[in-house]
Amino acid sequence: MEIAVLLFVIAVIFITRSIKVVPQQNAWVVERLGKYHAALAPGLNFLVPFIDKVAYRHSLKEIPLDVPSQVCITRDNTQLQVDGILYFQVTDPMRASYGSSNYIMAVTQLAQTSLRSVIGKLELDKTFEERDIINAQVVQAIDEAALNWGVKVLRYEIKDLTPPKEILHAMQAQITAEREKRALIAASEGRRQEQINIATGEREAFIARSEGEKQAVINKAQGEAASITAVAVATAEAIERVAAAIRQPGGEQAVQLKVAEKAVEAYSQVAGDATTTLIIPSNMTEVSALIASAMKMVQTTKAS
């Protein structure tokens, strides 16, 4: 009975040592007689009892690693308190087991030294503006060295950049001055635009008034021209009618009578003015001669 129990215990020990179930996204490194033998894949695996041994267990998931805060000095000799977080993943279980005694500590220290080196090349203002560049350079520096450790660095992110209090006060004062400057510039631009708008409005109003005055002058000139043309046309029609009337029988006698009436009327008007000295011809036949001369001119015009 005791032998059976002993055999059962030995069988259980053999089974537990020979059968290994590896979880998903894990890799177990097996040593055979102290030497690397294989990396067990997820699932059921069989080992040789007392000869094979699971020496290392690695998770293949992405691992976030908090990088401790440290003081970095910028190019312009300003101290910055910087902390970040690193994301890495084990890609080669064998190298992760034998490439470094502690790859987590190695990656952490390398991240800190790389960060100090990158920030030391930048000025204070650039460190706030170029975080993406800093992160990329740190990842590149770590990734080159981490290949020998079986680790792939995926990304690095700066969580916080904290300058000294004096620098913070100076930066706040600078920001306040910059905002005041922008406010003054905006106000001056507003006044400038207002003056431009007023000047533009006055110029357009002046142009509109001048255009109106110009159009008024043009309209007046066109009206006067039309009036003169109408008067000239009416005068020409009147002259044509008078000439036509003269050509009719008895027209010349009517003209003589009309001229005589106008002459007598003119003499009567001159005689009626007390301030006018009237000189009467000694020979009244001169009046008839004047009328005859006028009639002769009328006949000449008619003949032409």
TITOR-700875 format. One record per residue (C-alpha): residue in one letter; x, y, z; residue number from 1. Coordinates in steps of 0.1 Angstrom, whole numbers, plus 5000, padded with zeros to 4 digits. Example, Ala and Ser with C-alpha at 12.3 -4.5 7.8 and 13.67 -1.06 7.14 Angstrom:
<vexvexs>
> residuo / px / py / pz / num
> a / 5123 / 4955 / 5078 / 1
> s / 5137 / 4989 / 5071 / 2
</vexvexs>
This chain:
<vexvexs>
> residuo / px / py / pz / num
> m / 5000 / 5000 / 5000 / 1
> e / 5027 / 5024 / 5009 / 2
> i / 5045 / 5016 / 4976 / 3
> a / 5014 / 5024 / 4957 / 4
> v / 5010 / 5057 / 4974 / 5
> l / 5047 / 5064 / 4967 / 6
> l / 5043 / 5055 / 4931 / 7
> f / 5012 / 5078 / 4928 / 8
> v / 5031 / 5107 / 4943 / 9
> i / 5060 / 5102 / 4920 / 10
> a / 5036 / 5100 / 4890 / 11
> v / 5020 / 5133 / 4901 / 12
> i / 5053 / 5149 / 4904 / 13
> f / 5064 / 5137 / 4869 / 14
> i / 5031 / 5149 / 4854 / 15
> t / 5033 / 5183 / 4870 / 16
> r / 5069 / 5187 / 4859 / 17
> s / 5064 / 5174 / 4824 / 18
> i / 5031 / 5192 / 4814 / 19
> k / 5031 / 5230 / 4812 / 20
> v / 5002 / 5252 / 4800 / 21
> v / 5013 / 5286 / 4788 / 22
> p / 4987 / 5314 / 4788 / 23
> q / 4980 / 5335 / 4758 / 24
> q / 5004 / 5364 / 4751 / 25
> n / 5031 / 5348 / 4773 / 26
> a / 5064 / 5331 / 4766 / 27
> w / 5082 / 5308 / 4789 / 28
> v / 5120 / 5301 / 4785 / 29
> v / 5130 / 5265 / 4791 / 30
> e / 5165 / 5255 / 4801 / 31
> r / 5178 / 5219 / 4797 / 32
> l / 5205 / 5211 / 4822 / 33
> g / 5212 / 5248 / 4827 / 34
> k / 5213 / 5257 / 4790 / 35
> y / 5188 / 5275 / 4769 / 36
> h / 5166 / 5250 / 4752 / 37
> a / 5134 / 5266 / 4739 / 38
> a / 5107 / 5292 / 4744 / 39
> l / 5073 / 5276 / 4750 / 40
> a / 5044 / 5289 / 4729 / 41
> p / 5009 / 5295 / 4744 / 42
> g / 4990 / 5263 / 4750 / 43
> l / 4999 / 5228 / 4762 / 44
> n / 5036 / 5219 / 4763 / 45
> f / 5056 / 5189 / 4775 / 46
> l / 5089 / 5189 / 4793 / 47
> v / 5114 / 5162 / 4804 / 48
> p / 5111 / 5160 / 4842 / 49
> f / 5142 / 5169 / 4862 / 50
> i / 5160 / 5178 / 4830 / 51
> d / 5140 / 5207 / 4816 / 52
> k / 5132 / 5237 / 4838 / 53
> v / 5111 / 5268 / 4832 / 54
> a / 5137 / 5295 / 4839 / 55
> y / 5120 / 5328 / 4828 / 56
> r / 5084 / 5338 / 4822 / 57
> h / 5078 / 5368 / 4800 / 58
> s / 5046 / 5387 / 4791 / 59
> l / 5043 / 5396 / 4754 / 60
> k / 5018 / 5424 / 4760 / 61
> e / 5025 / 5461 / 4757 / 62
> i / 5039 / 5472 / 4790 / 63
> p / 5036 / 5508 / 4803 / 64
> l / 5066 / 5519 / 4823 / 65
> d / 5066 / 5550 / 4844 / 66
> v / 5100 / 5568 / 4840 / 67
> p / 5109 / 5586 / 4873 / 68
> s / 5110 / 5624 / 4874 / 69
> q / 5144 / 5639 / 4869 / 70
> v / 5160 / 5673 / 4864 / 71
> c / 5172 / 5682 / 4829 / 72
> i / 5192 / 5712 / 4819 / 73
> t / 5184 / 5730 / 4786 / 74
> r / 5208 / 5746 / 4762 / 75
> d / 5202 / 5780 / 4778 / 76
> n / 5211 / 5766 / 4812 / 77
> t / 5176 / 5763 / 4826 / 78
> q / 5166 / 5735 / 4849 / 79
> l / 5134 / 5715 / 4840 / 80
> q / 5117 / 5688 / 4861 / 81
> v / 5107 / 5662 / 4835 / 82
> d / 5088 / 5629 / 4839 / 83
> g / 5074 / 5606 / 4813 / 84
> i / 5060 / 5572 / 4805 / 85
> l / 5075 / 5546 / 4782 / 86
> y / 5056 / 5518 / 4764 / 87
> f / 5076 / 5487 / 4753 / 88
> q / 5070 / 5451 / 4744 / 89
> v / 5091 / 5419 / 4747 / 90
> t / 5097 / 5406 / 4712 / 91
> d / 5124 / 5380 / 4718 / 92
> p / 5121 / 5360 / 4750 / 93
> m / 5155 / 5344 / 4747 / 94
> r / 5173 / 5378 / 4745 / 95
> a / 5150 / 5393 / 4772 / 96
> s / 5162 / 5364 / 4794 / 97
> y / 5199 / 5365 / 4787 / 98
> g / 5206 / 5398 / 4770 / 99
> s / 5203 / 5418 / 4802 / 100
> s / 5200 / 5409 / 4839 / 101
> n / 5171 / 5434 / 4843 / 102
> y / 5158 / 5449 / 4810 / 103
> i / 5132 / 5470 / 4827 / 104
> m / 5158 / 5488 / 4847 / 105
> a / 5180 / 5491 / 4817 / 106
> v / 5152 / 5506 / 4796 / 107
> t / 5143 / 5530 / 4824 / 108
> q / 5179 / 5543 / 4828 / 109
> l / 5184 / 5546 / 4791 / 110
> a / 5152 / 5566 / 4788 / 111
> q / 5164 / 5590 / 4814 / 112
> t / 5198 / 5595 / 4799 / 113
> s / 5184 / 5599 / 4764 / 114
> l / 5159 / 5624 / 4776 / 115
> r / 5186 / 5645 / 4793 / 116
> s / 5207 / 5644 / 4761 / 117
> v / 5178 / 5655 / 4739 / 118
> i / 5167 / 5683 / 4761 / 119
> g / 5202 / 5695 / 4766 / 120
> k / 5203 / 5703 / 4728 / 121
> l / 5172 / 5725 / 4730 / 122
> e / 5164 / 5759 / 4744 / 123
> l / 5136 / 5763 / 4771 / 124
> d / 5110 / 5776 / 4747 / 125
> k / 5116 / 5748 / 4722 / 126
> t / 5111 / 5721 / 4748 / 127
> f / 5075 / 5732 / 4752 / 128
> e / 5069 / 5735 / 4714 / 129
> e / 5087 / 5703 / 4702 / 130
> r / 5074 / 5676 / 4725 / 131
> d / 5067 / 5653 / 4696 / 132
> i / 5103 / 5657 / 4684 / 133
> i / 5117 / 5650 / 4719 / 134
> n / 5095 / 5618 / 4722 / 135
> a / 5106 / 5605 / 4688 / 136
> q / 5143 / 5611 / 4695 / 137
> v / 5141 / 5593 / 4729 / 138
> v / 5123 / 5563 / 4713 / 139
> q / 5149 / 5561 / 4686 / 140
> a / 5178 / 5562 / 4711 / 141
> i / 5163 / 5536 / 4733 / 142
> d / 5152 / 5513 / 4705 / 143
> e / 5187 / 5509 / 4690 / 144
> a / 5201 / 5497 / 4723 / 145
> a / 5170 / 5476 / 4733 / 146
> l / 5173 / 5453 / 4703 / 147
> n / 5200 / 5434 / 4722 / 148
> w / 5176 / 5429 / 4751 / 149
> g / 5148 / 5415 / 4731 / 150
> v / 5126 / 5445 / 4737 / 151
> k / 5108 / 5468 / 4713 / 152
> v / 5102 / 5504 / 4725 / 153
> l / 5069 / 5515 / 4710 / 154
> r / 5066 / 5551 / 4721 / 155
> y / 5076 / 5576 / 4748 / 156
> e / 5054 / 5604 / 4761 / 157
> i / 5064 / 5634 / 4783 / 158
> k / 5039 / 5637 / 4810 / 159
> d / 5050 / 5670 / 4825 / 160
> l / 5076 / 5697 / 4821 / 161
> t / 5080 / 5719 / 4852 / 162
> p / 5105 / 5748 / 4851 / 163
> p / 5115 / 5766 / 4883 / 164
> k / 5091 / 5791 / 4900 / 165
> e / 5112 / 5821 / 4889 / 166
> i / 5110 / 5810 / 4852 / 167
> l / 5073 / 5804 / 4856 / 168
> h / 5067 / 5839 / 4869 / 169
> a / 5088 / 5853 / 4840 / 170
> m / 5069 / 5833 / 4815 / 171
> q / 5036 / 5844 / 4829 / 172
> a / 5048 / 5880 / 4828 / 173
> q / 5059 / 5875 / 4792 / 174
> i / 5025 / 5860 / 4783 / 175
> t / 5007 / 5889 / 4799 / 176
> a / 5028 / 5914 / 4781 / 177
> e / 5023 / 5896 / 4748 / 178
> r / 4985 / 5896 / 4753 / 179
> e / 4985 / 5933 / 4762 / 180
> k / 5006 / 5939 / 4731 / 181
> r / 4981 / 5920 / 4709 / 182
> a / 4952 / 5939 / 4725 / 183
> l / 4969 / 5973 / 4717 / 184
> i / 4977 / 5961 / 4681 / 185
> a / 4941 / 5950 / 4677 / 186
> a / 4928 / 5983 / 4690 / 187
> s / 4951 / 6003 / 4667 / 188
> e / 4941 / 5981 / 4638 / 189
> g / 4905 / 5988 / 4646 / 190
> r / 4911 / 6026 / 4647 / 191
> r / 4931 / 6024 / 4614 / 192
> q / 4903 / 6004 / 4597 / 193
> e / 4878 / 6029 / 4610 / 194
> q / 4897 / 6058 / 4596 / 195
> i / 4901 / 6039 / 4563 / 196
> n / 4864 / 6033 / 4562 / 197
> i / 4856 / 6069 / 4569 / 198
> a / 4880 / 6082 / 4543 / 199
> t / 4866 / 6056 / 4518 / 200
> g / 4831 / 6067 / 4525 / 201
> e / 4839 / 6104 / 4521 / 202
> r / 4858 / 6097 / 4489 / 203
> e / 4828 / 6077 / 4475 / 204
> a / 4804 / 6104 / 4486 / 205
> f / 4825 / 6131 / 4469 / 206
> i / 4827 / 6110 / 4438 / 207
> a / 4789 / 6105 / 4439 / 208
> r / 4783 / 6142 / 4443 / 209
> s / 4807 / 6151 / 4415 / 210
> e / 4791 / 6126 / 4393 / 211
> g / 4757 / 6141 / 4401 / 212
> e / 4769 / 6176 / 4395 / 213
> k / 4785 / 6164 / 4362 / 214
> q / 4753 / 6148 / 4351 / 215
> a / 4733 / 6179 / 4361 / 216
> v / 4756 / 6201 / 4340 / 217
> i / 4753 / 6176 / 4311 / 218
> n / 4715 / 6176 / 4314 / 219
> k / 4714 / 6214 / 4315 / 220
> a / 4737 / 6218 / 4285 / 221
> q / 4716 / 6192 / 4266 / 222
> g / 4684 / 6211 / 4276 / 223
> e / 4699 / 6245 / 4265 / 224
> a / 4711 / 6229 / 4232 / 225
> a / 4676 / 6214 / 4227 / 226
> s / 4661 / 6248 / 4235 / 227
> i / 4684 / 6266 / 4210 / 228
> t / 4677 / 6240 / 4184 / 229
> a / 4640 / 6244 / 4189 / 230
> v / 4642 / 6282 / 4187 / 231
> a / 4663 / 6280 / 4156 / 232
> v / 4639 / 6255 / 4140 / 233
> a / 4609 / 6278 / 4149 / 234
> t / 4628 / 6309 / 4136 / 235
> a / 4636 / 6291 / 4104 / 236
> e / 4600 / 6280 / 4100 / 237
> a / 4588 / 6315 / 4107 / 238
> i / 4612 / 6330 / 4081 / 239
> e / 4601 / 6304 / 4056 / 240
> r / 4565 / 6313 / 4062 / 241
> v / 4573 / 6350 / 4059 / 242
> a / 4592 / 6344 / 4027 / 243
> a / 4563 / 6323 / 4014 / 244
> a / 4538 / 6351 / 4023 / 245
> i / 4559 / 6377 / 4005 / 246
> r / 4558 / 6356 / 3973 / 247
> q / 4520 / 6357 / 3974 / 248
> p / 4502 / 6385 / 3955 / 249
> g / 4502 / 6417 / 3976 / 250
> g / 4530 / 6404 / 3998 / 251
> e / 4554 / 6432 / 3989 / 252
> q / 4528 / 6459 / 3997 / 253
> a / 4522 / 6442 / 4030 / 254
> v / 4559 / 6443 / 4038 / 255
> q / 4561 / 6479 / 4028 / 256
> l / 4532 / 6487 / 4051 / 257
> k / 4547 / 6467 / 4080 / 258
> v / 4581 / 6484 / 4076 / 259
> a / 4565 / 6518 / 4075 / 260
> e / 4545 / 6510 / 4106 / 261
> k / 4577 / 6499 / 4124 / 262
> a / 4595 / 6530 / 4114 / 263
> v / 4567 / 6553 / 4125 / 264
> e / 4564 / 6533 / 4158 / 265
> a / 4602 / 6536 / 4164 / 266
> y / 4601 / 6574 / 4159 / 267
> s / 4571 / 6577 / 4182 / 268
> q / 4588 / 6557 / 4209 / 269
> v / 4620 / 6578 / 4206 / 270
> a / 4599 / 6610 / 4207 / 271
> g / 4580 / 6598 / 4237 / 272
> d / 4612 / 6595 / 4258 / 273
> a / 4619 / 6628 / 4276 / 274
> t / 4656 / 6621 / 4281 / 275
> t / 4662 / 6614 / 4244 / 276
> t / 4670 / 6641 / 4219 / 277
> l / 4653 / 6634 / 4186 / 278
> i / 4668 / 6648 / 4154 / 279
> i / 4642 / 6649 / 4127 / 280
> p / 4655 / 6649 / 4091 / 281
> s / 4649 / 6681 / 4073 / 282
> n / 4637 / 6663 / 4043 / 283
> m / 4609 / 6637 / 4051 / 284
> t / 4616 / 6620 / 4018 / 285
> e / 4645 / 6604 / 4036 / 286
> v / 4621 / 6583 / 4056 / 287
> s / 4605 / 6571 / 4024 / 288
> a / 4640 / 6564 / 4010 / 289
> l / 4647 / 6543 / 4042 / 290
> i / 4616 / 6523 / 4036 / 291
> a / 4625 / 6519 / 3999 / 292
> s / 4659 / 6506 / 4009 / 293
> a / 4643 / 6481 / 4032 / 294
> m / 4620 / 6469 / 4005 / 295
> k / 4648 / 6466 / 3981 / 296
> m / 4666 / 6443 / 4006 / 297
> v / 4635 / 6422 / 4009 / 298
> q / 4632 / 6419 / 3971 / 299
> t / 4669 / 6409 / 3969 / 300
> t / 4664 / 6383 / 3995 / 301
> k / 4634 / 6370 / 3977 / 302
> a / 4653 / 6368 / 3944 / 303
> s / 4682 / 6349 / 3959 / 304
</vexvexs>
